[in-house]
């Protein structure tokens, strides 16, 4: 029974890994490749570790496997975010079928500041009412 | 039954490793290569886990921990290198 569960976990994990590898080989640009590899690859490693914990059925091994799972779960999104950010700033070309790139017009690559599109024009940064009140205070 | 499954899993992981390696050699930009290196590291973590089951040596899990740690550190290091102006293409 335990052998059956271990086999299923290992096979599913390897299936996720192979899906990630096919995705990283076939998809057209950097963000889509990361979409395939980080999620499915981490899932495959975690399911393999679950299979290892099931197979040994020992507290020490279970703790180690659980630590690996937690570590992958924490670090995979961070690594993906960091690489994706670096790749975007390098100007890696997106796929030509990309529909939406919301950062393109709203992000200043020099100062790393993000605009929402609702900023007032530079001349009217201080609203007139505030100006008047400050003049009154001076009096 | 488990030994047959382990052989199948070894084969699947090897195919996945081959695909990731093709992307590593082809990859048009450096971030592509870093992403595929990260995938290779997690495939190797899976390999080590399967090998631990195969041989019955549970100490091999420490190797998996270290590989996962170094994969994360290389990803962060490469990203910082790229953002500070590394080689743009290649």
Backbone of each chain as ProteinMPNN parsed JSONL, in Angstrom:
{"seq_chain_A": "XXXXXXXXXXXXXXXXXXXXXXXXXXXXXXXXXXXXXXXXXXXXXXXXXXXXXXXXXXXXXXXXXXXXXXXXXXXXXXXXXXXXXXXXXXXXXXXXXXXXXXXXXXXXXXXXXXXXXXXXXXXXXXXXXXXXXXXXXXX", "coords_chain_A": {"N_chain_A": [[0.845, -1.214, 0.0], [1.837, 1.265, 0.945], [3.935, 1.295, -0.81], [2.622, 1.627, -3.215], [1.55, 4.227, -2.943], [3.923, 5.692, -2.755], [4.977, 5.166, -5.293], [3.07, 6.395, -6.92], [3.363, 9.069, -6.105], [6.036, 9.57, -6.859], [5.929, 9.178, -9.63], [4.086, 11.163, -10.403], [5.483, 13.431, -9.596], [7.773, 13.27, -11.256], [6.434, 13.513, -13.653], [5.504, 16.161, -13.494], [7.972, 17.465, -13.534], [8.899, 16.804, -16.089], [6.996, 18.06, -17.606], [7.574, 20.71, -16.977], [10.088, 20.871, -18.139], [9.531, 20.442, -20.845], [7.978, 22.694, -21.239], [9.872, 24.73, -20.806], [11.45, 24.318, -22.933], [9.839, 24.707, -25.185], [8.294, 27.05, -25.05], [7.793, 30.539, -25.966], [9.063, 33.009, -24.922], [10.895, 34.781, -22.264], [9.237, 35.341, -19.801], [7.096, 33.498, -20.155], [8.462, 31.098, -20.209], [9.495, 31.084, -17.635], [7.128, 30.907, -16.293], [6.394, 28.306, -16.865], [8.554, 26.809, -15.807], [9.168, 27.47, -13.085], [6.913, 27.007, -11.429], [5.946, 24.367, -12.059], [8.305, 22.899, -11.888], [9.111, 23.277, -9.19], [6.923, 22.098, -7.968], [7.228, 19.458, -8.833], [9.636, 18.724, -7.559], [8.819, 18.965, -4.929], [6.815, 16.985, -4.736], [8.311, 14.706, -5.189], [9.892, 14.76, -2.897], [7.914, 14.374, -0.995], [7.264, 11.761, -1.626], [9.655, 10.509, -0.869], [9.583, 10.952, 1.907], [7.324, 9.431, 2.539], [8.271, 6.899, 1.851], [10.436, 6.241, 3.578], [9.288, 6.561, 6.077], [9.963, 7.642, 8.652], [10.756, 9.614, 11.476], [12.932, 11.382, 11.466], [13.754, 11.464, 8.764], [11.387, 12.352, 7.68], [11.235, 14.922, 8.776], [13.431, 16.143, 7.573], [12.761, 15.994, 4.833], [10.445, 17.489, 4.879], [11.521, 19.937, 5.578], [12.979, 20.472, 3.242], [10.869, 20.717, 1.421], [9.51, 22.971, 2.448], [11.53, 24.854, 2.157], [11.917, 24.941, -0.642], [9.403, 25.827, -1.324], [9.428, 28.392, -0.254], [11.644, 29.648, -1.489], [11.457, 29.372, -4.284], [9.457, 31.173, -5.501], [10.686, 33.62, -4.863], [13.156, 33.543, -6.202], [12.214, 33.355, -8.828], [10.879, 35.785, -9.103], [12.985, 37.599, -8.812], [14.669, 36.962, -10.987], [12.921, 37.395, -13.11], [12.446, 40.125, -12.857], [15.018, 41.174, -13.298], [15.385, 40.292, -15.921], [13.38, 41.711, -17.23], [14.222, 44.343, -16.904], [16.527, 44.27, -18.368], [15.584, 44.409, -20.863], [14.768, 42.197, -22.3], [13.452, 40.725, -25.177], [9.93, 40.494, -25.604], [7.441, 37.993, -26.428], [6.125, 38.1, -29.764], [3.389, 37.937, -29.876], [2.418, 39.08, -27.592], [-0.088, 40.581, -25.635], [-0.54, 42.385, -23.566], [1.387, 44.729, -21.832], [1.779, 46.083, -19.092], [3.611, 47.471, -17.633], [5.07, 48.907, -19.355], [4.608, 51.649, -20.194], [4.262, 52.886, -17.785], [6.364, 52.628, -16.126], [9.361, 53.81, -14.854], [12.473, 53.195, -15.947], [14.882, 54.178, -15.148], [14.686, 55.461, -12.608], [13.283, 53.558, -11.251], [10.598, 53.916, -10.502], [7.069, 53.706, -10.167], [4.291, 54.683, -12.04], [0.872, 55.536, -11.556], [-0.908, 56.613, -13.294], [-2.704, 58.472, -12.469], [-1.512, 60.728, -11.6], [-1.178, 64.212, -10.847], [-0.55, 66.994, -13.09], [2.789, 68.319, -13.412], [2.871, 71.103, -12.789], [0.666, 71.651, -11.191], [1.038, 70.488, -8.708], [0.769, 71.293, -6.035], [-2.309, 71.888, -4.718], [-4.585, 74.667, -5.378], [-6.107, 75.515, -3.135], [-4.616, 74.787, -0.912], [-2.399, 76.383, -1.263], [-3.509, 78.911, -0.805], [-4.27, 78.716, 1.852], [-1.79, 78.475, 3.121], [-0.733, 80.959, 2.609], [-2.431, 82.51, 4.136], [-1.695, 81.678, 6.668], [0.8, 82.751, 6.862], [0.217, 85.435, 7.106]], "CA_chain_A": [[0.0, 0.0, 0.0], [2.755, 2.391, 1.014], [4.706, 1.286, -2.051], [1.77, 2.188, -4.274], [1.482, 5.687, -2.775], [5.242, 6.231, -3.117], [5.108, 5.107, -6.752], [2.232, 7.441, -7.535], [3.976, 10.38, -5.841], [7.254, 9.725, -7.672], [5.57, 9.328, -11.044], [3.503, 12.496, -10.617], [6.555, 14.413, -9.501], [8.57, 13.248, -12.485], [5.601, 14.059, -14.725], [5.557, 17.627, -13.403], [9.306, 17.906, -13.973], [9.033, 16.689, -17.537], [6.159, 19.136, -18.159], [8.336, 21.951, -16.852], [11.187, 20.867, -19.102], [8.953, 20.667, -22.176], [7.583, 24.095, -21.298], [11.029, 25.613, -20.922], [12.031, 24.132, -24.262], [8.959, 25.038, -26.289], [7.593, 28.336, -24.956], [8.502, 31.498, -26.818], [9.909, 34.076, -24.362], [11.362, 34.57, -20.885], [8.207, 35.181, -18.76], [6.33, 32.258, -20.299], [9.326, 29.994, -19.805], [9.532, 31.059, -16.183], [5.812, 30.437, -15.851], [6.39, 26.847, -16.922], [9.588, 26.082, -15.067], [9.254, 27.661, -11.636], [5.805, 26.38, -10.694], [5.898, 22.912, -12.239], [9.55, 22.321, -11.386], [9.053, 23.235, -7.728], [5.911, 21.093, -7.609], [7.811, 18.132, -9.037], [10.603, 18.436, -6.49], [8.108, 18.779, -3.658], [6.13, 15.687, -4.709], [9.337, 13.671, -5.001], [10.27, 14.745, -1.488], [6.808, 13.73, -0.266], [7.429, 10.323, -1.834], [10.77, 10.054, -0.028], [9.118, 10.912, 3.291], [6.427, 8.277, 2.663], [8.981, 5.633, 1.716], [11.241, 5.903, 4.748], [8.38, 6.498, 7.228], [10.804, 7.842, 9.828], [10.563, 10.999, 11.887], [14.088, 12.197, 11.056], [13.673, 11.663, 7.317], [10.217, 13.191, 7.403], [11.563, 16.314, 9.101], [14.326, 16.694, 6.54], [12.002, 16.164, 3.593], [9.532, 18.612, 5.095], [12.337, 21.155, 5.511], [13.27, 20.745, 1.83], [9.643, 21.194, 0.785], [9.261, 24.35, 2.881], [12.564, 25.708, 1.58], [11.601, 25.152, -2.06], [8.172, 26.618, -1.382], [9.732, 29.794, 0.046], [12.641, 30.288, -2.345], [11.151, 29.352, -5.725], [8.86, 32.432, -5.967], [11.623, 34.742, -4.737], [14.116, 33.45, -7.306], [11.528, 33.667, -10.079], [10.628, 37.225, -9.143], [14.243, 38.326, -8.996], [15.148, 36.769, -12.357], [12.003, 38.063, -14.034], [12.683, 41.564, -12.753], [16.274, 41.479, -13.989], [15.192, 40.1, -17.351], [12.564, 42.803, -17.784], [15.015, 45.569, -16.982], [17.526, 44.143, -19.43], [14.949, 44.6, -22.156], [14.603, 40.945, -23.03], [12.278, 40.898, -26.041], [8.767, 39.657, -25.321], [6.887, 37.3, -27.582], [5.429, 39.084, -30.599], [1.95, 37.836, -29.656], [2.063, 39.631, -26.285], [-1.189, 41.532, -25.746], [-0.537, 43.418, -22.538], [2.608, 44.97, -21.071], [1.306, 47.254, -18.361], [4.716, 48.231, -17.057], [5.877, 49.55, -20.385], [4.496, 53.1, -20.201], [4.096, 53.421, -16.445], [7.509, 52.353, -15.28], [10.572, 54.543, -15.191], [13.534, 52.215, -15.722], [16.035, 54.815, -14.518], [14.474, 55.702, -11.183], [12.539, 52.424, -10.707], [9.358, 54.333, -9.86], [5.903, 53.253, -10.914], [3.224, 55.672, -12.089], [-0.439, 54.905, -11.611], [-1.719, 57.227, -14.333], [-3.586, 59.471, -11.873], [-0.73, 61.818, -11.033], [-1.463, 65.54, -11.413], [0.52, 67.544, -13.912], [3.839, 68.838, -12.522], [2.643, 72.484, -12.335], [-0.399, 71.731, -10.196], [1.28, 69.507, -7.653], [0.14, 71.834, -4.832], [-3.616, 72.417, -5.117], [-4.731, 76.102, -5.08], [-6.633, 75.758, -1.794], [-3.498, 74.689, 0.029], [-1.563, 77.584, -1.424], [-4.148, 80.047, -0.177], [-4.216, 78.55, 3.301], [-0.445, 78.769, 3.611], [-0.538, 82.421, 2.606], [-3.148, 83.035, 5.296], [-0.897, 81.395, 7.851], [1.918, 83.699, 6.932], [-0.315, 86.68, 7.622]], "C_chain_A": [[0.872, 1.253, 0.0], [3.58, 2.481, -0.266], [3.913, 1.908, -3.196], [1.726, 3.71, -4.182], [2.813, 6.322, -3.179], [5.405, 6.245, -4.632], [4.303, 6.211, -7.422], [2.861, 8.814, -7.333], [5.201, 10.598, -6.73], [6.896, 9.959, -9.137], [4.956, 10.692, -11.315], [4.576, 13.574, -10.552], [7.395, 14.454, -10.76], [7.764, 13.776, -13.663], [5.593, 15.577, -14.712], [6.901, 18.157, -13.908], [9.411, 17.879, -15.49], [8.165, 17.74, -18.22], [6.907, 20.459, -18.095], [9.43, 22.01, -17.902], [10.669, 21.083, -20.521], [8.554, 22.134, -22.333], [8.776, 25.003, -21.507], [11.674, 25.47, -22.299], [11.16, 24.745, -25.35], [8.407, 26.451, -26.237], [8.452, 29.47, -25.515], [9.38, 32.533, -26.126], [10.131, 33.873, -22.869], [10.236, 34.437, -19.863], [7.397, 33.907, -18.917], [7.175, 31.054, -19.919], [9.412, 29.895, -18.29], [8.23, 30.554, -15.613], [5.782, 28.912, -15.864], [7.337, 26.261, -15.884], [9.47, 26.255, -13.564], [8.142, 26.919, -10.916], [5.859, 24.869, -10.824], [7.166, 22.254, -11.716], [9.551, 22.21, -9.875], [8.054, 22.19, -7.273], [6.468, 19.68, -7.763], [8.779, 17.769, -7.931], [9.88, 18.184, -5.176], [7.402, 17.434, -3.607], [7.129, 14.543, -4.566], [9.746, 13.578, -3.536], [9.168, 14.134, -0.635], [6.889, 12.207, -0.424], [8.546, 9.758, -0.974], [10.323, 9.932, 1.424], [8.191, 9.729, 3.517], [7.204, 6.973, 2.691], [9.727, 5.265, 2.993], [10.393, 5.785, 6.004], [9.124, 6.603, 8.548], [10.737, 9.321, 10.19], [11.694, 11.89, 11.386], [14.009, 12.508, 9.564], [12.496, 12.567, 6.97], [10.527, 14.653, 7.687], [12.447, 16.927, 8.03], [13.58, 16.953, 5.241], [11.05, 17.342, 3.71], [10.3, 19.93, 5.03], [12.659, 21.501, 4.059], [12.041, 21.314, 1.136], [9.381, 22.653, 1.151], [10.273, 25.294, 2.228], [12.279, 25.992, 0.105], [10.393, 26.058, -2.197], [8.454, 28.088, -1.13], [10.618, 30.395, -1.041], [12.274, 30.306, -3.824], [10.475, 30.644, -6.197], [9.823, 33.599, -5.902], [12.605, 34.729, -5.905], [13.454, 33.819, -8.626], [11.283, 35.16, -10.212], [11.897, 38.009, -9.459], [14.74, 38.194, -10.442], [14.237, 37.478, -13.357], [12.202, 39.57, -14.049], [13.953, 41.95, -13.52], [16.095, 41.342, -15.505], [14.38, 41.212, -17.98], [13.38, 44.077, -17.911], [16.08, 45.495, -18.06], [16.921, 44.383, -20.802], [14.904, 43.333, -22.974], [13.347, 41.028, -23.887], [11.153, 39.942, -25.655], [8.31, 38.982, -26.606], [6.094, 38.289, -28.437], [3.921, 39.013, -30.463], [1.511, 38.396, -28.316], [0.995, 40.691, -26.433], [-0.985, 42.695, -24.79], [0.835, 43.51, -21.902], [2.359, 46.24, -20.278], [2.441, 48.06, -17.771], [5.346, 49.164, -18.078], [5.817, 51.072, -20.322], [4.536, 53.695, -18.801], [5.331, 53.256, -15.58], [8.722, 53.117, -15.768], [11.766, 53.638, -14.887], [14.768, 52.841, -15.09], [15.839, 54.928, -13.02], [13.736, 54.571, -10.501], [11.284, 52.873, -9.979], [8.189, 54.024, -10.786], [4.83, 54.33, -10.866], [1.891, 54.965, -12.197], [-1.286, 55.464, -12.736], [-2.647, 58.288, -13.79], [-2.806, 60.64, -11.284], [-1.167, 63.151, -11.642], [-0.279, 66.008, -12.256], [1.538, 68.213, -12.994], [3.571, 70.245, -12.014], [1.669, 72.528, -11.174], [-0.214, 70.696, -9.106], [0.646, 69.977, -6.342], [-1.215, 72.416, -5.243], [-3.776, 73.866, -4.675], [-5.221, 76.36, -3.668], [-5.522, 75.719, -0.763], [-2.617, 75.924, -0.044], [-2.16, 78.747, -0.651], [-4.046, 79.944, 1.348], [-2.824, 78.893, 3.831], [-0.171, 80.265, 3.607], [-1.231, 83.053, 3.803], [-2.348, 82.83, 6.577], [0.245, 82.386, 8.003], [1.442, 85.039, 7.47], [-0.557, 86.54, 9.132]], "O_chain_A": [[0.691, 2.165, -0.807], [3.888, 3.569, -0.751], [4.462, 2.621, -4.035], [1.846, 4.406, -5.19], [2.841, 7.352, -3.853], [5.911, 7.216, -5.195], [4.768, 6.871, -8.351], [2.898, 9.629, -8.255], [5.383, 11.68, -7.288], [7.476, 10.818, -9.802], [5.257, 11.319, -12.331], [4.579, 14.512, -11.349], [7.699, 15.528, -11.279], [8.315, 14.407, -14.566], [5.664, 16.216, -15.762], [6.959, 19.162, -14.616], [9.94, 18.805, -16.104], [8.527, 18.258, -19.277], [6.878, 21.24, -19.046], [9.678, 23.063, -18.489], [11.277, 21.809, -21.307], [8.75, 22.742, -23.386], [8.71, 25.945, -22.296], [12.355, 26.378, -22.774], [11.684, 25.253, -26.341], [8.078, 27.012, -27.283], [9.679, 29.377, -25.538], [10.393, 32.919, -26.709], [9.624, 32.919, -22.28], [10.263, 33.478, -19.091], [7.038, 33.285, -17.917], [6.656, 30.086, -19.363], [9.405, 28.804, -17.72], [8.206, 29.866, -14.592], [5.206, 28.296, -14.968], [6.977, 25.33, -15.164], [9.652, 25.287, -12.824], [8.389, 26.268, -9.901], [5.824, 24.159, -9.819], [7.105, 21.158, -11.158], [9.943, 21.18, -9.325], [8.301, 21.473, -6.304], [6.213, 18.811, -6.93], [8.758, 16.65, -7.419], [10.266, 17.309, -4.402], [7.379, 16.793, -2.557], [6.846, 13.538, -3.912], [9.924, 12.487, -2.993], [9.455, 13.448, 0.346], [6.619, 11.459, 0.516], [8.417, 8.669, -0.413], [10.632, 8.949, 2.097], [8.253, 9.086, 4.564], [6.869, 6.053, 3.438], [9.665, 4.121, 3.444], [10.719, 5.008, 6.902], [8.95, 5.778, 9.445], [10.669, 10.178, 9.309], [11.458, 13.012, 10.937], [14.172, 13.655, 9.147], [12.587, 13.426, 6.093], [10.125, 15.531, 6.924], [12.252, 18.073, 7.624], [13.746, 18.003, 4.62], [10.868, 18.101, 2.758], [9.801, 20.92, 4.495], [12.622, 22.67, 3.674], [12.14, 22.267, 0.362], [9.069, 23.472, 0.286], [9.922, 26.393, 1.801], [12.384, 27.132, -0.348], [10.348, 26.937, -3.058], [7.801, 28.951, -1.718], [10.383, 31.522, -1.476], [12.741, 31.18, -4.554], [10.887, 31.181, -7.226], [9.801, 34.474, -6.767], [12.859, 35.762, -6.524], [14.05, 34.511, -9.451], [11.453, 35.735, -11.288], [11.89, 38.947, -10.256], [15.175, 39.173, -11.049], [14.706, 38.082, -14.321], [12.138, 40.212, -15.097], [13.966, 42.914, -14.284], [16.588, 42.167, -16.274], [14.638, 41.619, -19.113], [13.256, 44.808, -18.893], [16.493, 46.518, -18.607], [17.642, 44.541, -21.787], [14.989, 43.376, -24.201], [12.28, 41.369, -23.378], [11.376, 38.756, -25.411], [8.726, 39.341, -27.708], [5.465, 39.206, -27.909], [3.227, 39.936, -30.89], [0.358, 38.216, -27.925], [1.13, 41.602, -27.25], [-1.221, 43.849, -25.145], [1.395, 42.499, -21.479], [2.684, 47.338, -20.728], [2.253, 49.23, -17.438], [6.068, 50.095, -17.72], [6.856, 51.729, -20.387], [4.814, 54.884, -18.643], [5.349, 53.693, -14.429], [9.066, 53.075, -16.949], [12.047, 53.343, -13.725], [15.616, 52.128, -14.553], [16.712, 54.541, -12.243], [13.568, 54.605, -9.282], [10.926, 52.294, -8.953], [8.305, 54.073, -12.011], [4.494, 54.834, -9.794], [1.78, 53.924, -12.844], [-2.29, 54.855, -13.105], [-3.326, 58.956, -14.57], [-3.367, 61.454, -10.551], [-1.492, 63.211, -12.828], [0.832, 65.49, -12.148], [1.179, 68.637, -11.895], [3.996, 70.575, -10.907], [1.82, 73.347, -10.267], [-1.18, 70.097, -8.633], [0.056, 69.177, -5.616], [-1.259, 73.352, -6.042], [-3.161, 74.267, -3.688], [-4.796, 77.335, -3.048], [-5.496, 76.534, 0.159], [-2.154, 76.441, 0.972], [-1.461, 79.474, 0.054], [-3.779, 80.926, 2.04], [-2.698, 79.532, 4.875], [0.528, 80.782, 4.478], [-0.718, 83.992, 4.413], [-2.326, 83.691, 7.456], [0.603, 82.798, 9.106], [2.169, 85.71, 8.203], [-1.009, 87.487, 9.775]]}, "seq_chain_B": "XXXXXXXXXXXXXXXXXXXXXXXXXXXXXXXXXXXXXXXXXXXXXXXXXXXXXXXXXXXXXXXXXXXXXXXXXXXXXXXXXXXXXXXXXX", "coords_chain_B": {"N_chain_B": [[7.717, -3.854, -7.707], [8.219, -1.205, -7.045], [10.858, -0.885, -7.852], [10.749, -0.986, -10.626], [9.196, 1.29, -11.089], [10.978, 3.187, -10.128], [13.001, 3.02, -12.017], [11.605, 3.942, -14.271], [11.082, 6.548, -13.429], [13.664, 7.558, -13.204], [14.307, 7.575, -15.915], [12.415, 9.451, -16.918], [13.19, 11.764, -15.547], [15.713, 12.059, -16.642], [15.119, 12.674, -19.29], [13.831, 15.118, -18.88], [15.979, 16.561, -17.861], [17.595, 16.591, -20.107], [16.062, 18.187, -21.882], [16.017, 20.634, -20.489], [18.717, 21.121, -20.601], [19.137, 21.5, -23.304], [17.787, 23.922, -23.605], [19.461, 25.433, -22.047], [21.819, 25.533, -23.54], [20.916, 26.687, -25.91], [19.524, 29.022, -25.255], [18.479, 32.302, -25.875], [19.057, 34.641, -24.361], [20.838, 35.74, -21.386], [19.188, 35.653, -18.963], [17.383, 33.601, -19.698], [19.029, 31.387, -19.638], [19.678, 31.353, -16.937], [17.203, 30.769, -15.809], [16.834, 28.205, -16.828], [18.94, 26.907, -15.62], [18.089, 26.993, -12.997], [15.878, 25.299, -13.149], [17.202, 22.937, -13.803], [18.555, 22.536, -11.413], [16.396, 21.977, -9.69], [15.479, 19.648, -10.835], [17.639, 18.006, -10.329], [17.486, 17.886, -7.567], [15.194, 16.313, -7.36], [16.228, 13.977, -8.536], [18.147, 13.239, -6.628], [16.492, 12.662, -4.484], [15.069, 10.425, -5.51], [17.192, 8.717, -5.812], [17.908, 8.377, -3.173], [15.747, 6.879, -2.279], [16.178, 4.645, -3.865], [18.677, 3.568, -3.09], [18.34, 3.417, -0.377], [19.632, 5.022, 1.421], [19.269, 7.406, 3.655], [20.648, 9.669, 4.26], [21.272, 11.028, 2.026], [19.493, 13.038, 1.653], [20.438, 15.344, 2.77], [22.196, 16.256, 0.839], [20.361, 17.032, -1.08], [19.199, 19.196, 0.223], [21.365, 20.989, 0.285], [21.801, 21.377, -2.445], [19.422, 22.637, -3.214], [19.665, 24.982, -1.743], [22.019, 26.185, -2.849], [21.118, 26.564, -5.442], [19.148, 28.517, -5.149], [20.741, 30.616, -4.182], [22.488, 31.044, -6.366], [20.653, 31.918, -8.267], [19.743, 34.359, -7.189], [22.181, 35.713, -7.081], [22.979, 35.838, -9.8], [20.883, 37.402, -10.764], [21.297, 39.831, -9.463], [23.759, 40.47, -10.537], [23.03, 40.826, -13.211], [21.298, 43.015, -13.036], [22.975, 45.001, -12.225], [24.258, 45.621, -14.485], [25.446, 43.617, -16.268], [26.589, 41.462, -18.91], [24.732, 42.298, -21.687], [23.546, 40.908, -23.868], [23.563, 37.469, -24.979]], "CA_chain_B": [[7.006, -2.79, -8.409], [8.86, 0.095, -6.819], [12.116, -0.774, -8.612], [10.365, -0.622, -11.999], [8.79, 2.699, -11.068], [12.176, 4.024, -9.956], [13.682, 3.101, -13.315], [10.832, 4.84, -15.144], [11.258, 7.926, -12.966], [15.006, 7.958, -13.64], [14.26, 7.896, -17.351], [11.682, 10.705, -17.135], [14.005, 12.885, -15.084], [16.807, 12.264, -17.588], [14.58, 13.407, -20.446], [13.623, 16.5, -18.455], [17.314, 17.171, -17.766], [18.056, 16.83, -21.479], [15.34, 19.346, -22.424], [16.516, 21.846, -19.832], [20.078, 21.389, -21.06], [19.023, 22.097, -24.646], [17.47, 25.349, -23.448], [20.644, 26.09, -21.479], [22.786, 25.825, -24.595], [20.338, 27.515, -26.959], [18.886, 30.208, -24.702], [18.954, 33.515, -26.536], [19.596, 35.652, -23.447], [21.366, 35.183, -20.132], [18.124, 35.245, -18.031], [16.864, 32.292, -20.087], [19.935, 30.357, -19.137], [19.571, 31.271, -15.486], [15.959, 30.053, -15.515], [16.976, 26.769, -17.079], [19.811, 26.379, -14.564], [17.261, 26.783, -11.803], [15.092, 24.082, -13.379], [18.12, 21.799, -13.699], [18.807, 22.283, -9.992], [15.289, 21.288, -9.019], [15.444, 18.268, -11.338], [18.673, 17.248, -9.612], [16.934, 17.598, -6.236], [14.343, 15.14, -7.535], [17.131, 12.847, -8.773], [18.753, 12.826, -5.361], [15.441, 12.019, -3.697], [14.815, 9.09, -6.054], [18.378, 7.894, -5.517], [17.83, 8.017, -1.754], [14.823, 5.74, -2.173], [16.749, 3.497, -4.572], [19.748, 2.949, -2.319], [17.983, 3.293, 1.025], [20.493, 5.872, 2.249], [18.466, 8.609, 3.874], [21.53, 10.83, 4.44], [21.372, 11.766, 0.757], [18.597, 14.199, 1.667], [21.251, 16.537, 3.058], [22.686, 16.735, -0.452], [19.254, 17.739, -1.723], [19.061, 20.51, 0.882], [22.459, 21.877, -0.14], [21.599, 21.747, -3.856], [18.35, 23.631, -3.27], [20.201, 26.25, -1.22], [22.929, 26.82, -3.807], [20.341, 27.007, -6.607], [18.536, 29.803, -4.813], [21.77, 31.657, -4.089], [22.96, 31.399, -7.713], [19.624, 32.707, -8.962], [19.779, 35.73, -6.68], [23.44, 36.325, -7.481], [22.925, 36.169, -11.227], [19.949, 38.511, -10.995], [21.952, 41.076, -9.049], [24.799, 40.737, -11.536], [22.401, 41.352, -14.422], [20.719, 44.333, -12.821], [24.04, 46.002, -12.106], [24.868, 45.865, -15.773], [26.327, 42.59, -16.788], [26.546, 41.427, -20.367], [23.31, 42.433, -22.022], [23.086, 39.806, -24.714], [24.247, 36.2, -24.804]], "C_chain_B": [[7.74, -1.448, -8.276], [10.136, 0.235, -7.638], [11.827, -0.409, -10.067], [9.991, 0.853, -12.069], [10.011, 3.604, -10.955], [12.946, 4.137, -11.267], [12.948, 4.031, -14.271], [11.068, 6.29, -14.75], [12.652, 8.437, -13.323], [14.997, 8.376, -15.105], [13.566, 9.23, -17.599], [12.511, 11.9, -16.709], [15.173, 13.129, -16.041], [16.33, 13.012, -18.819], [14.368, 14.874, -20.091], [14.96, 17.247, -18.38], [17.848, 17.5, -19.154], [17.377, 18.068, -22.07], [15.861, 20.64, -21.813], [17.921, 22.171, -20.315], [20.076, 21.961, -22.477], [18.71, 23.579, -24.543], [18.682, 26.091, -22.886], [21.653, 26.419, -22.572], [22.216, 26.775, -25.633], [20.052, 28.93, -26.508], [19.351, 31.525, -25.278], [19.543, 34.544, -25.58], [20.067, 34.983, -22.159], [20.268, 34.836, -19.125], [17.493, 33.906, -18.393], [17.733, 31.176, -19.532], [19.842, 30.219, -17.632], [18.308, 30.507, -15.088], [16.139, 28.561, -15.739], [17.954, 26.141, -16.087], [19.029, 26.091, -13.289], [16.425, 25.508, -11.954], [15.982, 22.841, -13.264], [18.394, 21.48, -12.232], [17.639, 21.572, -9.355], [15.112, 19.877, -9.564], [16.471, 17.418, -10.595], [18.236, 16.945, -8.179], [16.017, 16.375, -6.308], [15.154, 13.87, -7.742], [17.692, 12.319, -7.459], [17.723, 12.141, -4.472], [15.172, 10.601, -4.176], [15.989, 8.165, -5.753], [18.393, 7.486, -4.044], [16.871, 6.855, -1.561], [15.467, 4.489, -2.747], [17.789, 2.779, -3.715], [19.39, 2.748, -0.86], [18.851, 4.097, 1.965], [19.775, 7.191, 2.459], [19.344, 9.841, 4.066], [21.655, 11.636, 3.162], [20.454, 12.984, 0.734], [19.354, 15.473, 2.015], [21.812, 17.135, 1.777], [21.594, 17.534, -1.163], [19.062, 19.119, -1.109], [20.116, 21.471, 0.356], [22.261, 22.315, -1.6], [20.506, 22.796, -3.979], [18.85, 24.995, -2.805], [21.092, 26.942, -2.244], [22.175, 27.287, -5.051], [19.708, 28.361, -6.344], [19.586, 30.909, -4.795], [22.3, 32.039, -5.471], [21.942, 32.232, -8.445], [19.672, 34.154, -8.509], [21.06, 36.441, -7.123], [23.458, 36.727, -8.944], [22.014, 37.36, -11.485], [20.582, 39.831, -10.578], [23.028, 41.476, -10.054], [24.19, 41.358, -12.787], [21.895, 42.765, -14.216], [21.793, 45.394, -12.674], [24.769, 46.208, -13.406], [25.883, 44.833, -16.154], [26.293, 42.621, -18.302], [25.093, 41.373, -20.808], [22.828, 41.235, -22.833], [23.941, 38.582, -24.421], [23.91, 35.487, -23.522]], "O_chain_B": [[7.864, -0.679, -9.229], [10.474, 1.334, -8.076], [12.557, 0.374, -10.673], [10.407, 1.573, -12.977], [10.08, 4.652, -11.597], [13.477, 5.197, -11.598], [13.57, 4.81, -14.994], [11.235, 7.157, -15.608], [12.815, 9.599, -13.697], [15.592, 9.384, -15.488], [14.047, 10.049, -18.383], [12.548, 12.921, -17.396], [15.583, 14.274, -16.236], [17.033, 13.878, -19.338], [14.677, 15.766, -20.882], [15.061, 18.407, -18.78], [18.47, 18.541, -19.362], [18.037, 18.903, -22.688], [16.114, 21.617, -22.518], [18.288, 23.34, -20.431], [20.908, 22.803, -22.812], [19.269, 24.398, -25.272], [18.901, 27.257, -23.216], [22.28, 27.478, -22.532], [22.952, 27.592, -26.186], [20.284, 29.9, -27.23], [20.536, 31.841, -25.175], [20.462, 35.265, -25.967], [19.744, 33.829, -21.879], [20.384, 33.804, -18.465], [17.104, 33.149, -17.504], [17.242, 30.165, -19.029], [19.917, 29.112, -17.098], [18.327, 29.703, -14.157], [15.664, 27.745, -14.949], [17.814, 24.967, -15.746], [19.263, 25.098, -12.601], [16.282, 24.735, -11.006], [15.574, 21.824, -12.702], [18.459, 20.313, -11.844], [17.84, 20.654, -8.559], [14.646, 18.994, -8.844], [16.213, 16.259, -10.271], [18.563, 15.891, -7.633], [16.054, 15.51, -5.433], [14.822, 12.815, -7.2], [17.709, 11.113, -7.212], [18.032, 11.163, -3.791], [15.06, 9.678, -3.368], [15.805, 6.98, -5.473], [18.833, 6.388, -3.702], [17.14, 5.948, -0.773], [15.324, 3.4, -2.191], [17.792, 1.552, -3.619], [20.062, 1.987, -0.163], [18.817, 3.885, 3.178], [19.683, 8.005, 1.54], [18.832, 10.96, 4.039], [22.088, 12.788, 3.189], [20.617, 13.866, -0.11], [18.957, 16.563, 1.602], [21.899, 18.355, 1.634], [21.862, 18.572, -1.767], [18.797, 20.092, -1.816], [19.816, 22.618, 0.023], [22.517, 23.467, -1.95], [20.637, 23.741, -4.756], [18.512, 26.026, -3.386], [20.949, 28.14, -2.487], [22.545, 28.295, -5.653], [19.725, 29.244, -7.201], [19.361, 32.0, -5.321], [22.54, 33.218, -5.734], [22.305, 33.157, -9.171], [19.644, 35.071, -9.329], [21.034, 37.615, -7.492], [23.898, 37.823, -9.29], [22.318, 38.219, -12.312], [20.42, 40.841, -11.263], [23.192, 42.651, -10.379], [24.749, 42.293, -13.36], [22.035, 43.618, -15.092], [21.551, 46.565, -12.968], [25.792, 46.892, -13.444], [27.059, 45.146, -16.343], [26.009, 43.653, -18.91], [24.324, 40.519, -20.366], [21.81, 40.625, -22.505], [24.93, 38.666, -23.693], [24.43, 34.401, -23.265]]}, "name": "protein", "num_of_chains": 2, "seq": "XXXXXXXXXXXXXXXXXXXXXXXXXXXXXXXXXXXXXXXXXXXXXXXXXXXXXXXXXXXXXXXXXXXXXXXXXXXXXXXXXXXXXXXXXXXXXXXXXXXXXXXXXXXXXXXXXXXXXXXXXXXXXXXXXXXXXXXXXXXXXXXXXXXXXXXXXXXXXXXXXXXXXXXXXXXXXXXXXXXXXXXXXXXXXXXXXXXXXXXXXXXXXXXXXXXXXXXXXXXXXXXXXXXXX"}
